[in-house]
Amino acid sequence: MTGDAIIDNHARRRRLLKLGGATIALAAIVVIPNRTDAAVNAALRAALKYQGKPEGDKNCANCVQFVPGASAKEPGGCKVIPNDTEISPQGYCVAWAKKV
């Protein structure tokens, strides 16, 4: 193998590695924004005994504190649990108050 051929192989390998790195970085940019909006306030959830299932007919969807998500089935927020965007409409906690 000549010196020029070796240099060509190294240049190809570098281009391939750069392309692979750029592909991985682009994939992360495309996938991550969908998850960056999600946030969980674990400390307040625990303090309010939040659970992802209803307590009888009491659920977040019929609670005055619930802030609905994009659709009726998607997670939303809670006025009592700030910075938490993953509250299930079917969830429940001890701060539940019937929506009028």
Backbone atoms as SQL, in Angstrom:
CREATE TABLE atoms (id INTEGER PRIMARY KEY, chain TEXT, resi INTEGER, resn TEXT, atom TEXT, x REAL, y REAL, z REAL);
INSERT INTO atoms VALUES
  (1, 'A', 1, 'MET', 'N', 0.846, -1.164, 0.000),
  (2, 'A', 1, 'MET', 'CA', 0.000, 0.000, 0.000),
  (3, 'A', 1, 'MET', 'C', 0.892, 1.227, 0.000),
  (4, 'A', 2, 'THR', 'N', 0.572, 2.183, -0.840),
  (5, 'A', 2, 'THR', 'CA', 1.385, 3.393, -0.949),
  (6, 'A', 2, 'THR', 'C', 0.981, 4.395, 0.117),
  (7, 'A', 3, 'GLY', 'N', 1.789, 5.396, 0.289),
  (8, 'A', 3, 'GLY', 'CA', 1.518, 6.433, 1.275),
  (9, 'A', 3, 'GLY', 'C', 0.229, 7.181, 0.979),
  (10, 'A', 4, 'ASP', 'N', -0.029, 7.433, -0.321),
  (11, 'A', 4, 'ASP', 'CA', -1.267, 8.137, -0.700),
  (12, 'A', 4, 'ASP', 'C', -2.501, 7.302, -0.374),
  (13, 'A', 5, 'ALA', 'N', -2.418, 5.992, -0.572),
  (14, 'A', 5, 'ALA', 'CA', -3.549, 5.114, -0.289),
  (15, 'A', 5, 'ALA', 'C', -3.846, 5.090, 1.210),
  (16, 'A', 6, 'ILE', 'N', -2.804, 5.086, 2.007),
  (17, 'A', 6, 'ILE', 'CA', -2.983, 5.093, 3.457),
  (18, 'A', 6, 'ILE', 'C', -3.654, 6.392, 3.900),
  (19, 'A', 7, 'ILE', 'N', -3.215, 7.512, 3.345),
  (20, 'A', 7, 'ILE', 'CA', -3.805, 8.805, 3.688),
  (21, 'A', 7, 'ILE', 'C', -5.273, 8.831, 3.269),
  (22, 'A', 8, 'ASP', 'N', -5.588, 8.281, 2.058),
  (23, 'A', 8, 'ASP', 'CA', -6.974, 8.214, 1.597),
  (24, 'A', 8, 'ASP', 'C', -7.843, 7.399, 2.552),
  (25, 'A', 9, 'ASN', 'N', -7.318, 6.258, 3.013),
  (26, 'A', 9, 'ASN', 'CA', -8.076, 5.417, 3.947),
  (27, 'A', 9, 'ASN', 'C', -8.340, 6.149, 5.257),
  (28, 'A', 10, 'HIS', 'N', -7.341, 6.871, 5.748),
  (29, 'A', 10, 'HIS', 'CA', -7.517, 7.629, 6.987),
  (30, 'A', 10, 'HIS', 'C', -8.554, 8.739, 6.805),
  (31, 'A', 11, 'ALA', 'N', -8.511, 9.418, 5.660),
  (32, 'A', 11, 'ALA', 'CA', -9.468, 10.488, 5.387),
  (33, 'A', 11, 'ALA', 'C', -10.890, 9.924, 5.307),
  (34, 'A', 12, 'ARG', 'N', -11.059, 8.775, 4.664),
  (35, 'A', 12, 'ARG', 'CA', -12.378, 8.142, 4.566),
  (36, 'A', 12, 'ARG', 'C', -12.884, 7.745, 5.952),
  (37, 'A', 13, 'ARG', 'N', -11.992, 7.181, 6.741),
  (38, 'A', 13, 'ARG', 'CA', -12.372, 6.753, 8.088),
  (39, 'A', 13, 'ARG', 'C', -12.805, 7.956, 8.939),
  (40, 'A', 14, 'ARG', 'N', -12.058, 9.070, 8.830),
  (41, 'A', 14, 'ARG', 'CA', -12.422, 10.277, 9.576),
  (42, 'A', 14, 'ARG', 'C', -13.784, 10.805, 9.137),
  (43, 'A', 15, 'ARG', 'N', -14.033, 10.827, 7.821),
  (44, 'A', 15, 'ARG', 'CA', -15.330, 11.285, 7.315),
  (45, 'A', 15, 'ARG', 'C', -16.455, 10.394, 7.817),
  (46, 'A', 16, 'LEU', 'N', -16.208, 9.078, 7.811),
  (47, 'A', 16, 'LEU', 'CA', -17.223, 8.136, 8.283),
  (48, 'A', 16, 'LEU', 'C', -17.519, 8.357, 9.768),
  (49, 'A', 17, 'LEU', 'N', -16.479, 8.551, 10.554),
  (50, 'A', 17, 'LEU', 'CA', -16.668, 8.799, 11.984),
  (51, 'A', 17, 'LEU', 'C', -17.400, 10.114, 12.228),
  (52, 'A', 18, 'LYS', 'N', -17.061, 11.146, 11.473),
  (53, 'A', 18, 'LYS', 'CA', -17.754, 12.430, 11.614),
  (54, 'A', 18, 'LYS', 'C', -19.228, 12.283, 11.248),
  (55, 'A', 19, 'LEU', 'N', -19.498, 11.573, 10.154),
  (56, 'A', 19, 'LEU', 'CA', -20.872, 11.370, 9.726),
  (57, 'A', 19, 'LEU', 'C', -21.650, 10.571, 10.776),
  (58, 'A', 20, 'GLY', 'N', -21.020, 9.535, 11.324),
  (59, 'A', 20, 'GLY', 'CA', -21.673, 8.740, 12.373),
  (60, 'A', 20, 'GLY', 'C', -21.942, 9.575, 13.609),
  (61, 'A', 21, 'GLY', 'N', -20.982, 10.398, 14.004),
  (62, 'A', 21, 'GLY', 'CA', -21.168, 11.271, 15.165),
  (63, 'A', 21, 'GLY', 'C', -22.260, 12.289, 14.930),
  (64, 'A', 22, 'ALA', 'N', -22.296, 12.853, 13.739),
  (65, 'A', 22, 'ALA', 'CA', -23.336, 13.824, 13.411),
  (66, 'A', 22, 'ALA', 'C', -24.714, 13.171, 13.403),
  (67, 'A', 23, 'THR', 'N', -24.789, 11.932, 12.917),
  (68, 'A', 23, 'THR', 'CA', -26.062, 11.210, 12.893),
  (69, 'A', 23, 'THR', 'C', -26.568, 10.969, 14.304),
  (70, 'A', 24, 'ILE', 'N', -25.689, 10.552, 15.192),
  (71, 'A', 24, 'ILE', 'CA', -26.074, 10.307, 16.589),
  (72, 'A', 24, 'ILE', 'C', -26.522, 11.614, 17.250),
  (73, 'A', 25, 'ALA', 'N', -25.786, 12.692, 17.019),
  (74, 'A', 25, 'ALA', 'CA', -26.149, 13.984, 17.602),
  (75, 'A', 25, 'ALA', 'C', -27.495, 14.457, 17.072),
  (76, 'A', 26, 'LEU', 'N', -27.735, 14.288, 15.784),
  (77, 'A', 26, 'LEU', 'CA', -29.001, 14.694, 15.194),
  (78, 'A', 26, 'LEU', 'C', -30.150, 13.864, 15.757),
  (79, 'A', 27, 'ALA', 'N', -29.938, 12.576, 15.931),
  (80, 'A', 27, 'ALA', 'CA', -30.979, 11.712, 16.501),
  (81, 'A', 27, 'ALA', 'C', -31.331, 12.182, 17.912),
  (82, 'A', 28, 'ALA', 'N', -30.336, 12.551, 18.690),
  (83, 'A', 28, 'ALA', 'CA', -30.590, 13.032, 20.049),
  (84, 'A', 28, 'ALA', 'C', -31.377, 14.342, 20.024),
  (85, 'A', 29, 'ILE', 'N', -31.071, 15.210, 19.089),
  (86, 'A', 29, 'ILE', 'CA', -31.778, 16.480, 18.988),
  (87, 'A', 29, 'ILE', 'C', -33.235, 16.257, 18.601),
  (88, 'A', 30, 'VAL', 'N', -33.480, 15.295, 17.735),
  (89, 'A', 30, 'VAL', 'CA', -34.839, 15.015, 17.272),
  (90, 'A', 30, 'VAL', 'C', -35.657, 14.330, 18.360),
  (91, 'A', 31, 'VAL', 'N', -35.073, 13.410, 19.106),
  (92, 'A', 31, 'VAL', 'CA', -35.802, 12.628, 20.096),
  (93, 'A', 31, 'VAL', 'C', -35.962, 13.366, 21.424),
  (94, 'A', 32, 'ILE', 'N', -34.966, 14.030, 21.898),
  (95, 'A', 32, 'ILE', 'CA', -34.975, 14.627, 23.229),
  (96, 'A', 32, 'ILE', 'C', -36.012, 15.722, 23.415),
  (97, 'A', 33, 'PRO', 'N', -36.268, 16.606, 22.440),
  (98, 'A', 33, 'PRO', 'CA', -37.255, 17.645, 22.709),
  (99, 'A', 33, 'PRO', 'C', -38.625, 17.131, 23.132),
  (100, 'A', 34, 'ASN', 'N', -38.998, 15.948, 22.701),
  (101, 'A', 34, 'ASN', 'CA', -40.276, 15.394, 23.116),
  (102, 'A', 34, 'ASN', 'C', -40.283, 15.038, 24.592),
  (103, 'A', 35, 'ARG', 'N', -39.152, 14.833, 25.193),
  (104, 'A', 35, 'ARG', 'CA', -39.072, 14.451, 26.595),
  (105, 'A', 35, 'ARG', 'C', -38.674, 15.604, 27.501),
  (106, 'A', 36, 'THR', 'N', -38.125, 16.682, 26.960),
  (107, 'A', 36, 'THR', 'CA', -37.669, 17.755, 27.827),
  (108, 'A', 36, 'THR', 'C', -38.819, 18.484, 28.499),
  (109, 'A', 37, 'ASP', 'N', -40.015, 18.422, 27.909),
  (110, 'A', 37, 'ASP', 'CA', -41.151, 19.088, 28.509),
  (111, 'A', 37, 'ASP', 'C', -41.665, 18.340, 29.735),
  (112, 'A', 38, 'ALA', 'N', -41.388, 17.065, 29.807),
  (113, 'A', 38, 'ALA', 'CA', -41.879, 16.246, 30.904),
  (114, 'A', 38, 'ALA', 'C', -41.077, 16.531, 32.180),
  (115, 'A', 39, 'ALA', 'N', -41.788, 16.675, 33.284),
  (116, 'A', 39, 'ALA', 'CA', -41.140, 16.911, 34.569),
  (117, 'A', 39, 'ALA', 'C', -41.978, 16.273, 35.670),
  (118, 'A', 40, 'VAL', 'N', -41.298, 15.748, 36.668),
  (119, 'A', 40, 'VAL', 'CA', -41.976, 15.107, 37.797),
  (120, 'A', 40, 'VAL', 'C', -41.452, 15.738, 39.091),
  (121, 'A', 41, 'ASN', 'N', -42.356, 16.126, 39.960),
  (122, 'A', 41, 'ASN', 'CA', -42.009, 16.668, 41.266),
  (123, 'A', 41, 'ASN', 'C', -42.220, 15.543, 42.287),
  (124, 'A', 42, 'ALA', 'N', -41.241, 14.664, 42.386),
  (125, 'A', 42, 'ALA', 'CA', -41.349, 13.452, 43.199),
  (126, 'A', 42, 'ALA', 'C', -41.592, 13.750, 44.680),
  (127, 'A', 43, 'ALA', 'N', -40.967, 14.783, 45.204),
  (128, 'A', 43, 'ALA', 'CA', -41.109, 15.092, 46.635),
  (129, 'A', 43, 'ALA', 'C', -42.564, 15.446, 46.985),
  (130, 'A', 44, 'LEU', 'N', -43.181, 16.313, 46.194),
  (131, 'A', 44, 'LEU', 'CA', -44.569, 16.677, 46.472),
  (132, 'A', 44, 'LEU', 'C', -45.518, 15.526, 46.174),
  (133, 'A', 45, 'ARG', 'N', -45.213, 14.754, 45.149),
  (134, 'A', 45, 'ARG', 'CA', -46.049, 13.575, 44.870),
  (135, 'A', 45, 'ARG', 'C', -46.100, 12.666, 46.086),
  (136, 'A', 46, 'ALA', 'N', -44.939, 12.427, 46.661),
  (137, 'A', 46, 'ALA', 'CA', -44.868, 11.546, 47.837),
  (138, 'A', 46, 'ALA', 'C', -45.617, 12.165, 49.019),
  (139, 'A', 47, 'ALA', 'N', -45.413, 13.457, 49.243),
  (140, 'A', 47, 'ALA', 'CA', -46.063, 14.131, 50.367),
  (141, 'A', 47, 'ALA', 'C', -47.589, 14.104, 50.230),
  (142, 'A', 48, 'LEU', 'N', -48.078, 14.183, 48.998),
  (143, 'A', 48, 'LEU', 'CA', -49.528, 14.194, 48.765),
  (144, 'A', 48, 'LEU', 'C', -50.076, 12.806, 48.445),
  (145, 'A', 49, 'LYS', 'N', -49.231, 11.790, 48.572),
  (146, 'A', 49, 'LYS', 'CA', -49.615, 10.398, 48.336),
  (147, 'A', 49, 'LYS', 'C', -50.247, 10.196, 46.953),
  (148, 'A', 50, 'TYR', 'N', -49.629, 10.836, 45.949),
  (149, 'A', 50, 'TYR', 'CA', -50.111, 10.719, 44.571),
  (150, 'A', 50, 'TYR', 'C', -49.977, 9.283, 44.091),
  (151, 'A', 51, 'GLN', 'N', -50.981, 8.819, 43.390),
  (152, 'A', 51, 'GLN', 'CA', -50.945, 7.498, 42.761),
  (153, 'A', 51, 'GLN', 'C', -51.501, 7.633, 41.349),
  (154, 'A', 52, 'GLY', 'N', -51.079, 6.801, 40.464),
  (155, 'A', 52, 'GLY', 'CA', -51.476, 6.873, 39.067),
  (156, 'A', 52, 'GLY', 'C', -52.822, 6.251, 38.759),
  (157, 'A', 53, 'LYS', 'N', -53.576, 5.900, 39.783),
  (158, 'A', 53, 'LYS', 'CA', -54.907, 5.298, 39.577),
  (159, 'A', 53, 'LYS', 'C', -55.920, 6.029, 40.455),
  (160, 'A', 54, 'PRO', 'N', -57.198, 5.971, 40.083),
  (161, 'A', 54, 'PRO', 'CA', -58.220, 6.685, 40.855),
  (162, 'A', 54, 'PRO', 'C', -58.468, 6.067, 42.231),
  (163, 'A', 55, 'GLU', 'N', -59.096, 6.839, 43.074),
  (164, 'A', 55, 'GLU', 'CA', -59.521, 6.380, 44.405),
  (165, 'A', 55, 'GLU', 'C', -61.052, 6.421, 44.369),
  (166, 'A', 56, 'GLY', 'N', -61.651, 5.292, 44.011),
  (167, 'A', 56, 'GLY', 'CA', -63.104, 5.260, 43.811),
  (168, 'A', 56, 'GLY', 'C', -63.461, 6.129, 42.616),
  (169, 'A', 57, 'ASP', 'N', -64.368, 7.088, 42.826),
  (170, 'A', 57, 'ASP', 'CA', -64.738, 7.982, 41.727),
  (171, 'A', 57, 'ASP', 'C', -63.912, 9.269, 41.737),
  (172, 'A', 58, 'LYS', 'N', -62.920, 9.346, 42.608),
  (173, 'A', 58, 'LYS', 'CA', -62.040, 10.510, 42.691),
  (174, 'A', 58, 'LYS', 'C', -60.831, 10.300, 41.781),
  (175, 'A', 59, 'ASN', 'N', -60.663, 11.188, 40.814),
  (176, 'A', 59, 'ASN', 'CA', -59.471, 11.145, 39.963),
  (177, 'A', 59, 'ASN', 'C', -59.098, 12.563, 39.572),
  (178, 'A', 60, 'CYS', 'N', -57.903, 12.712, 39.064),
  (179, 'A', 60, 'CYS', 'CA', -57.398, 14.041, 38.717),
  (180, 'A', 60, 'CYS', 'C', -58.274, 14.742, 37.678),
  (181, 'A', 61, 'ALA', 'N', -58.844, 13.993, 36.754),
  (182, 'A', 61, 'ALA', 'CA', -59.659, 14.602, 35.700),
  (183, 'A', 61, 'ALA', 'C', -60.877, 15.334, 36.267),
  (184, 'A', 62, 'ASN', 'N', -61.384, 14.896, 37.426),
  (185, 'A', 62, 'ASN', 'CA', -62.540, 15.591, 38.004),
  (186, 'A', 62, 'ASN', 'C', -62.160, 16.385, 39.265),
  (187, 'A', 63, 'CYS', 'N', -60.877, 16.759, 39.342),
  (188, 'A', 63, 'CYS', 'CA', -60.371, 17.559, 40.467),
  (189, 'A', 63, 'CYS', 'C', -60.182, 19.007, 40.021),
  (190, 'A', 64, 'VAL', 'N', -60.528, 19.932, 40.882),
  (191, 'A', 64, 'VAL', 'CA', -60.390, 21.353, 40.580),
  (192, 'A', 64, 'VAL', 'C', -58.918, 21.763, 40.408),
  (193, 'A', 65, 'GLN', 'N', -58.004, 21.021, 40.969),
  (194, 'A', 65, 'GLN', 'CA', -56.575, 21.352, 40.904),
  (195, 'A', 65, 'GLN', 'C', -55.912, 20.906, 39.593),
  (196, 'A', 66, 'PHE', 'N', -56.551, 20.001, 38.854),
  (197, 'A', 66, 'PHE', 'CA', -55.948, 19.412, 37.654),
  (198, 'A', 66, 'PHE', 'C', -55.917, 20.395, 36.492),
  (199, 'A', 67, 'VAL', 'N', -54.767, 20.444, 35.815),
  (200, 'A', 67, 'VAL', 'CA', -54.595, 21.243, 34.610),
  (201, 'A', 67, 'VAL', 'C', -54.463, 20.246, 33.459),
  (202, 'A', 68, 'PRO', 'N', -55.492, 20.117, 32.617),
  (203, 'A', 68, 'PRO', 'CA', -55.490, 19.080, 31.580),
  (204, 'A', 68, 'PRO', 'C', -54.319, 19.194, 30.601),
  (205, 'A', 69, 'GLY', 'N', -53.939, 18.043, 30.040),
  (206, 'A', 69, 'GLY', 'CA', -52.903, 18.000, 29.024),
  (207, 'A', 69, 'GLY', 'C', -53.489, 18.345, 27.663),
  (208, 'A', 70, 'ALA', 'N', -52.766, 17.987, 26.605),
  (209, 'A', 70, 'ALA', 'CA', -53.183, 18.315, 25.238),
  (210, 'A', 70, 'ALA', 'C', -54.495, 17.634, 24.851),
  (211, 'A', 71, 'SER', 'N', -54.745, 16.456, 25.429),
  (212, 'A', 71, 'SER', 'CA', -56.009, 15.763, 25.184),
  (213, 'A', 71, 'SER', 'C', -56.505, 15.199, 26.514),
  (214, 'A', 72, 'ALA', 'N', -57.716, 14.686, 26.512),
  (215, 'A', 72, 'ALA', 'CA', -58.321, 14.179, 27.747),
  (216, 'A', 72, 'ALA', 'C', -57.554, 13.007, 28.350),
  (217, 'A', 73, 'LYS', 'N', -56.838, 12.245, 27.527),
  (218, 'A', 73, 'LYS', 'CA', -56.128, 11.062, 28.029),
  (219, 'A', 73, 'LYS', 'C', -54.656, 11.321, 28.315),
  (220, 'A', 74, 'GLU', 'N', -54.124, 12.454, 27.864),
  (221, 'A', 74, 'GLU', 'CA', -52.700, 12.751, 28.063),
  (222, 'A', 74, 'GLU', 'C', -52.451, 13.355, 29.443),
  (223, 'A', 75, 'PRO', 'N', -51.239, 13.149, 29.989),
  (224, 'A', 75, 'PRO', 'CA', -50.901, 13.725, 31.293),
  (225, 'A', 75, 'PRO', 'C', -50.998, 15.243, 31.265),
  (226, 'A', 76, 'GLY', 'N', -51.271, 15.808, 32.407),
  (227, 'A', 76, 'GLY', 'CA', -51.357, 17.259, 32.537),
  (228, 'A', 76, 'GLY', 'C', -50.566, 17.722, 33.741),
  (229, 'A', 77, 'GLY', 'N', -51.012, 18.789, 34.351),
  (230, 'A', 77, 'GLY', 'CA', -50.339, 19.338, 35.519),
  (231, 'A', 77, 'GLY', 'C', -51.289, 19.417, 36.698),
  (232, 'A', 78, 'CYS', 'N', -50.804, 20.006, 37.768),
  (233, 'A', 78, 'CYS', 'CA', -51.601, 20.152, 38.981),
  (234, 'A', 78, 'CYS', 'C', -51.212, 21.469, 39.643),
  (235, 'A', 79, 'LYS', 'N', -52.210, 22.211, 40.082),
  (236, 'A', 79, 'LYS', 'CA', -51.954, 23.491, 40.747),
  (237, 'A', 79, 'LYS', 'C', -51.248, 23.302, 42.085),
  (238, 'A', 80, 'VAL', 'N', -51.433, 22.142, 42.697),
  (239, 'A', 80, 'VAL', 'CA', -50.839, 21.870, 44.011),
  (240, 'A', 80, 'VAL', 'C', -49.437, 21.271, 43.885),
  (241, 'A', 81, 'ILE', 'N', -49.137, 20.671, 42.741),
  (242, 'A', 81, 'ILE', 'CA', -47.822, 20.059, 42.513),
  (243, 'A', 81, 'ILE', 'C', -47.139, 20.821, 41.376),
  (244, 'A', 82, 'PRO', 'N', -46.507, 21.956, 41.675),
  (245, 'A', 82, 'PRO', 'CA', -45.887, 22.760, 40.628),
  (246, 'A', 82, 'PRO', 'C', -44.732, 22.025, 39.949),
  (247, 'A', 83, 'ASN', 'N', -44.492, 22.401, 38.710),
  (248, 'A', 83, 'ASN', 'CA', -43.389, 21.852, 37.907),
  (249, 'A', 83, 'ASN', 'C', -43.521, 20.363, 37.641),
  (250, 'A', 84, 'ASP', 'N', -44.716, 19.828, 37.685),
  (251, 'A', 84, 'ASP', 'CA', -44.956, 18.421, 37.360),
  (252, 'A', 84, 'ASP', 'C', -45.920, 18.383, 36.180),
  (253, 'A', 85, 'THR', 'N', -45.441, 17.884, 35.057),
  (254, 'A', 85, 'THR', 'CA', -46.256, 17.849, 33.842),
  (255, 'A', 85, 'THR', 'C', -46.677, 16.431, 33.479),
  (256, 'A', 86, 'GLU', 'N', -46.525, 15.519, 34.407),
  (257, 'A', 86, 'GLU', 'CA', -46.838, 14.117, 34.155),
  (258, 'A', 86, 'GLU', 'C', -47.943, 13.592, 35.068),
  (259, 'A', 87, 'ILE', 'N', -48.898, 14.430, 35.393),
  (260, 'A', 87, 'ILE', 'CA', -50.017, 14.025, 36.249),
  (261, 'A', 87, 'ILE', 'C', -51.059, 13.314, 35.382),
  (262, 'A', 88, 'SER', 'N', -51.373, 12.083, 35.724),
  (263, 'A', 88, 'SER', 'CA', -52.341, 11.300, 34.959),
  (264, 'A', 88, 'SER', 'C', -53.761, 11.779, 35.243),
  (265, 'A', 89, 'PRO', 'N', -54.593, 11.903, 34.205),
  (266, 'A', 89, 'PRO', 'CA', -55.992, 12.247, 34.446),
  (267, 'A', 89, 'PRO', 'C', -56.682, 11.195, 35.314),
  (268, 'A', 90, 'GLN', 'N', -56.155, 9.985, 35.315),
  (269, 'A', 90, 'GLN', 'CA', -56.712, 8.904, 36.133),
  (270, 'A', 90, 'GLN', 'C', -56.026, 8.792, 37.493),
  (271, 'A', 91, 'GLY', 'N', -55.111, 9.714, 37.794),
  (272, 'A', 91, 'GLY', 'CA', -54.397, 9.685, 39.070),
  (273, 'A', 91, 'GLY', 'C', -55.256, 10.199, 40.215),
  (274, 'A', 92, 'TYR', 'N', -54.658, 10.241, 41.404),
  (275, 'A', 92, 'TYR', 'CA', -55.355, 10.709, 42.606),
  (276, 'A', 92, 'TYR', 'C', -54.314, 11.090, 43.652),
  (277, 'A', 93, 'CYS', 'N', -54.618, 12.080, 44.471),
  (278, 'A', 93, 'CYS', 'CA', -53.803, 12.399, 45.641),
  (279, 'A', 93, 'CYS', 'C', -54.722, 12.964, 46.728),
  (280, 'A', 94, 'VAL', 'N', -54.178, 13.170, 47.915),
  (281, 'A', 94, 'VAL', 'CA', -54.998, 13.619, 49.048),
  (282, 'A', 94, 'VAL', 'C', -55.440, 15.082, 48.911),
  (283, 'A', 95, 'ALA', 'N', -54.925, 15.816, 47.941),
  (284, 'A', 95, 'ALA', 'CA', -55.356, 17.202, 47.718),
  (285, 'A', 95, 'ALA', 'C', -56.567, 17.265, 46.788),
  (286, 'A', 96, 'TRP', 'N', -57.132, 16.121, 46.436),
  (287, 'A', 96, 'TRP', 'CA', -58.264, 16.074, 45.514),
  (288, 'A', 96, 'TRP', 'C', -59.433, 16.897, 46.055),
  (289, 'A', 97, 'ALA', 'N', -59.993, 17.714, 45.174),
  (290, 'A', 97, 'ALA', 'CA', -61.195, 18.509, 45.504),
  (291, 'A', 97, 'ALA', 'C', -62.099, 18.480, 44.279),
  (292, 'A', 98, 'LYS', 'N', -63.344, 18.094, 44.474),
  (293, 'A', 98, 'LYS', 'CA', -64.268, 17.913, 43.363),
  (294, 'A', 98, 'LYS', 'C', -64.444, 19.191, 42.540),
  (295, 'A', 99, 'LYS', 'N', -64.326, 19.019, 41.213),
  (296, 'A', 99, 'LYS', 'CA', -64.556, 20.115, 40.282),
  (297, 'A', 99, 'LYS', 'C', -66.055, 20.389, 40.220),
  (298, 'A', 100, 'VAL', 'N', -66.420, 21.647, 40.311),
  (299, 'A', 100, 'VAL', 'CA', -67.849, 22.017, 40.288),
  (300, 'A', 100, 'VAL', 'C', -68.302, 22.263, 38.882);
